[in-house]
């Protein structure tokens, strides 16, 4: 998961007039622009420096109010008025505490702000200092964000990895099943890292790892990950294998390689189409004991799901910090309890979402409401609906919970349980799954996971223990969502350990 959040204290102001924000397009464009205007405001603190941009970010501790609206056609000079009392968080801007604020507007033309934030071709305004509540002058959208090279090495680590980018090979496969589902060509994409000394004419074959990334991952980040695996193999830090780093991002968030009535049959396409195609092209083991899965966060859920749904295909998953695998603990909320609500627990206490340094800093309600304001597509919660929910009468996935109240729809919750609750599926199908799945599940999560994902992992472990399953569910003391793989200054320590465990399955008795 990768949340964005507005946390703001506001008070009621009696008889305050409705707040509006006029936003004017100030750039020439070949055609009128469509998209979502998002306006951010944060209070000015005495002595603080103006930031380069204003956004909603729980990790930075910013206090940000957000208002938004869609526009269908906006040309240079035209003004769109944003109602800052309706589609807003944390509440109506007319009720904000009086004072000086810094305001910035963004026109999200790509419709992906919830997933990747500001990007190429979005139009932004300069930061303007205003007084709120009160009438505002038009805020000018005056700068178009240019496209950037996703492979430009900015950090020291990036500079170290850059030489290995050229050694990665692209995956670009048009899936017949997904194309039939969508009625247009649908590509499955990713990047391949080959082991040192790989030869397409050799008789030797290699174990293969199918890896996925977490929420926010994309095709360029998959290439960086493949380059990292190439580097580690050439350094002799991990065993030689073939890595296929898959991009699971989509306009709706992440499809997580689940077979979904909304996103399509991604799991079937991977196992029945892409993998056989790759095994014809590359010197892969092409047997279960040489096919492995590894993913983190949403990618952790995806790989855990693939292993449990297709146990005869894969020889083991190493899923780290997976999204909830037991919906009795959906990042802290039990969606099955009577009158379930994801915003508050049975006692009425807010359900926390983000934990940092042992302290809860954000709750699920604030996160979900902000996501709704930022846009209908690509957010973490809407992504879950696109993967897990039945299709509604309007053709869109039904929401598991009401974004305004947090109330759970029990019909949708039951559908989630019957189709995508991994713990439930294991518990109710274990006799049929045991032969092909026993010993193949490896789940690793930190006891201080940033999004409380250790809770669902503990419930999954309890189910596996009741079943007498041979499974490995580990909890690393003090580790969070972000530092799980690091130990003793090595950011790849857990990855090195995982690959050695994979090697022990694929090549018993061989150490390298």
N, C-alpha and C positions, 0 to 999 in steps of 0.2 A: 504494500500500500504506500501511496505517497500523497498525504493529505495537504490541502490548503485550508486556512481557517481564519475567520475574522473573530477576534475577541475584543469586545468593546463595552464599557460601562456607559449607560445612557439613562437619563431621567426624563420623566414626563414634564412637558411644558404646557401649561394650560392655554387652550385656545390658540395654539401655534398654527400659522397658516401652512398649507401643504408645501413641501419642499420640492423644487424642481431644479434640474441642472441642464441648461442649454449647452449643447455640444455642436460645434460647427466644423465641417470638413474644410480643411485649408490647403489641400494638395490637389494637383491635377491628376486625373486618372483616365485611362482610355474609355472606361465605361463607369456608370454609377456603381457604387459599392454596396454590397449587402453584408450583413454580419451582426454581431452583438456589440453594442457599446457598453463598456464597463467603466464605471467611475469609482475611483478609490479616494478616500479622505482619511488623513490621520492628524491628530492634534499636534500643534507646534509646542515643543517644550523649550523653556528658557535655556538659551545657550547651546542648543543642539545644532548640528550642521544639517543642511538640506541633503537628503539622500539623492542618489542618482535616479532612482525610480521609486514609486509607491506601489505596493502590492500587498496581498494578504498572505502572511507566512507565519505559522505558529512557532517555527523553530527559531525565527529571529525575534520573537516576542513583540512584533509590531501590533499596535492598537489601530485597527483599520476598519472603517465603515465602507460598505460597498453597495452600489446601486447599479442597475443594468436594465437594458431594453434591446429588443431586436429592431433592426432597420432593414427594409427590403431594397431601398434604392436611395443612395445618398451621393449627391454630386457636390463639387467644389462650391462653397459659399452657402450651401443649405445647412439649416440648423435642425437638429433632432433634439427634442426635449425629453430628458430622462426623468420619469416620476421617481423621486428619491424617497417616497413614503410607502411605496407598494412592493416592488420587487427589490427588496433591500435586506441587508444584514448589518448589524444585529437588530435593527429596528428602523422606524421612520427617522429620516434625517432631521425632520422638524422637531424632533425630541432629543437631539444631541445636546450635550452641555454647551453652553455659549462659549465661544473663544475663537482663536486663530487656528486655521487648519491648512494643511497642504493638500492640494487636490491634483489628481492626474487622471486623464481619460485614455482609454484604449478602444480602438475598433478592431475586434477579433474577426478578421475576414475568413479565417480558416475553420472556425467552429471547434477548435481544439484547446481552448484555454484551460479547461479542466484537466487535460492530459499533459500538455507540455508547456503551458504558459504562453508568453509572447513569442512570436516567431516571425519568419520572413513574410513580408507584405502586410502585416498588421500595421495600423496607423496609430501613433501615440501623440499626446499633447505634451508640452513642457509642464513642469510642476508649477502650479500657481498657488499663491498664498491668499486665502480668503477668510472671511468671518462667517461663522455658522452659529445658529441658524440665520437665514437671511437670503435675500435675492442674490443670485450669482450672475456675473457677466458671462457671455459665451466662452466656453473653453475650446480653444482651437486645436483640432487634430492636424498637426503640421509636419510630422515626420513619419516617413515610411521605413519600417525596419528592413534593412537589407538582408539578403541571403548570406549566410556564412558557410565556410567550409567545415563540415562536421568532422573532418579528419585533420584539421589544423591542431598541432600539438601545443596546447597552452600550458599544461602543467609539466613538472619535471618527469612525472610518471608517463605522461603522454609522449614526451620527447624520447623517453627510453623505449616505448612501445612502437613508435612511428615506423621504424625500419621493418617491423614484422607485419605491418598492414598489407604490404605488397605480396606477402606469402599466403594471404587468405584467399579463398576461392568462393565465388558467389553461388548461392542456391536461388534459383528462380524457376519455379515449377508451376505450371498452370494445372490446377486440379479439376478433373472432370466432374467430380461429385460436387465440389463447392461452386463451380461454374454453373452446373445445372440448378443448384439451389437458388443462386442469385440471378440467373438469367444473363450473365455476362462473364467474361474471363476473370477468374479469381486466382491470384498468384500466391504461392507459399514461398516465403523468402527467408534467407538467412546467410550465414557465412561458415565456411569449413576451414578448420585448422588440421593440417596433415602432420604426421609424426616425422622426425628427422629420418632421412634415408628412405622415405616412401618412394616406391616405384610402381607405376601402373602395370608394369610387365612382370613384377615379382610374383612368385608363388605364395609369398607370405601374406597373411591377412592380419587385420588389426581390430581390437575391440573398438567399439564406437559409442560415444557419449552424445546423447541428444539433450541439449541444454536450453533452458528458457530463462528469460529475465523477469524482473518484477515490474510493477506498475510504473509507467514512465519510460520503460525501455523501448527502443525502436531499432530500425535496421542499422543505422550507423553505430549505435552503442553495441549491437550484436557483433559488428565487425571488430570493434575495439576489444571485445571479450575474446573473440577468436584469436586476435593478435596476441593477447595475453597468454592464451593456452600454447600458442606456438613458441613464445619466448620461454615459458616454463619448461616445455618439453626439450627445447634446445639447450637449456641450462641444466638439464638432467634432474630437475626438481620434482617433476611428475612423470609417471610412466608414459611411454609412447603410445598414443591412441589417436583415433580420428575423432575430432570434435565437430559436431554440427550444432552451431548456435542459431537457434530459430527466433524469428521475430514474431511475437504473438500480439503485437499492437494492432488496433483496428480503429475505424472512426467511432466506434461505440465504447472504446476503452481497451480491454484485453479480452480476446476470445478464449484464452486459457486452454486451447486444444480440447474443449469439451464439445460433445455433439449436442447442439442446442437448436431449439425450434426457431430461435431468433437469429443467431449468428451462422448457423449451418453446421454440417457434420465435419468439424475440424479434426476430431480424434480419428474418425474413420478415414479421412483423407490422408492424415499423417501415416497411419499404420498400413493401410491397404494400397496407397498410391505413392506417396513421397518416399517412404523408406525402401520399398522394393525398387523404385527408380534409382535411388542413390546406391543401393547395393549392386546394381548392374554397372554403375559407373566407377565405383571405387572398390579398393581391395579391403572390404569390410568382412568381419567374421560371419555376418549374416546368420546368426543363431542367437537364441535368447541369452545364453551365457556370455555373449559378447555385445549385447545391446543394453546400454544403461541410460538412466535419466538423472539429470541434476538441474535444480532450479531453486530460486530464492523468492520468498514473498509470494506474489501472485504466480510467479513461475514455480514456486515450491508447491502451491496447490495444484497447478497444471500437471506437474510431473507425478505427484502423488495420485492424482486422478487417473492419469494415463496408465500407471502401473496397476492400479486396482481394477480398471476397466478392461485392460488388455494384458492380463498377467502372462499369457502364453507368448506374447511378443517380446517382452522385456525381461531382463535378468535381474533387475533391481533398480530402485529409485533412491537417491539421496536428496531428499527434499528438505530445504532449510527454511526456517521461519515461515511455514506455509500459511496462507490465508485460512480462515476457519475450516477445520476438517470435521467439526461436530457443531451443528447449529444450535445446540443447547448453550453454546458460548460463541455467539456471533460478535466477536470483539467485545465481549462482556455482556451482551444481551442474550437472554434465552428466548428465541422466537417461538417456542412451543408452549410456553406457560399460558394459562388462561388470561385473557385480556392482555396479551403480550404487547409491550411497547419497547422500542429500541432506544428511546430517549431517557427513560427512567426505569429503575428496577422495581421489584415488587413493593419496596418501601417508599417509593417516590423519589429516591436519590438519583441524580443524573448519572448516566452511564458514561464512564470516562473512555477516551479513545487514545490520546497521545500521552505517553509517560516519558519524562526526561529526568535523569538524575534521581530516580526513585520517587518523583513527584508527578502527579497527574496535572497536565497543563492545558488540556483541551478535552471537550466532551463530544460525543457522537452527534448530539443535536446541532451544535454550532457548525461542525464540519459538514453535515448533510445539508443544512440550510444554506451555507455559503456555496456549496456545490450547485445547488439549484439556481442561485443567483448568477453564478458564472456561466451557466448554460446547460441545456438539456442533454448534451452528448459528452461522452468521454470521461466523465467523472468516475471515481471509484465506486460509489454506491449505484449509480446508473449502470455501470459496467457489470456489477453483480446481477442486476435485473436482466440485462441482455444475455448473460450466460445462464442463469438459473431459473428464470421465471417463465410461466406459460405466456402465450401470445394473447393480448387483449383484443377486444372487439374492434379497436381502432388500428389493429395491425402492429402496434408497439407492445413491448413486453409489459406485463402488469407489474406495478410496483409492489415490492414485498411490504413496504411500510409507507404510511402517509408522511410526506416530507414536512407538513405543517405541524402535525401532532405527534408523530412517531408511532402511531398505532399500527400494529401488525395486521395484515390481511391474513386470516387463518387459512383461507383456501390456497393462497399463494405460498404460505409457509409449508403447508402440507405437500405441495408440489415440489418445493425445494427439498424437503425431507426425502420424498420418494425417489427423486431423480439425482440429487447432487450432494446429499449429506453422506460423506465418505464413511464416517463411523457407523451410521445407520445401515448403509449398504453392506459393510463388512459384517455387521452383527446379524443381518437377516439373510445373508447369502454365503456365510463362511463354509458350510459343507461343500458347496460347489466350487468355491474359490481356493480352498486350502491347498490342494495339491499343486496348483500352479503359482500360488502367491506366497506360501509360507517361506519365511526367511528373506523375502525380497524388499520389505518395507524398512527404510531407514529415514527417520525424521529427527532433525536436530534444531533446537531452538534455545534462545537465551532465557534465563529466568527473569531478566529485566527487559523482555522484548518491548520495544517502543510502543507497539500497538496492542499489547496484552495478548498476543497470539499464543503465548505459552499456556493460556487457560484452555483453549480448545485442544491443544496438543496433549495436555494432561488427561482430558476426557477421552481422546482417541486412545491413549496408552491404556487407560482403564478398560476400555472395550476390548482391546487386543489381548490384555491379560486375562479377562474373563473368558475369552475364546480359546485360551491356551495357544495363541499364535506365536510363532517364532518371528519376533519383530524387534526392531532396535529404535527406541524413542529416547533420545538423549536431551538432557537439559544442561546447558553450559552456565555455570554460576556467574552471575553478574553481567552476562553478555546481553547486548541490546540488538535491535534489528539491524543497525548499521555496522556494528563492530564484531559480529558473530564470527567472521572468518579470520580475524586477526588474533595473533598470539605472539608474545615476546618480540613485538616490533615487526613481525612478518604478516602483511595483509593477506597472504595466501596460505596461512598455516592450516586452516581447516580444509581447504581445497586439496592441499597436498595429502592430508590424511585420507580424505574421501577417495581420491584417485588410487591410493595404495589399496584401499579396501575393494575397489572395483577390480583392480589388477589381480587380487587374490581370488576373485570369482572367475575371471576370464582366463587367467594363467596360473592355476594352483601350483604353489611351490616356486614360482618365478618372482624375483624381487625387482627386476627392471625390464 
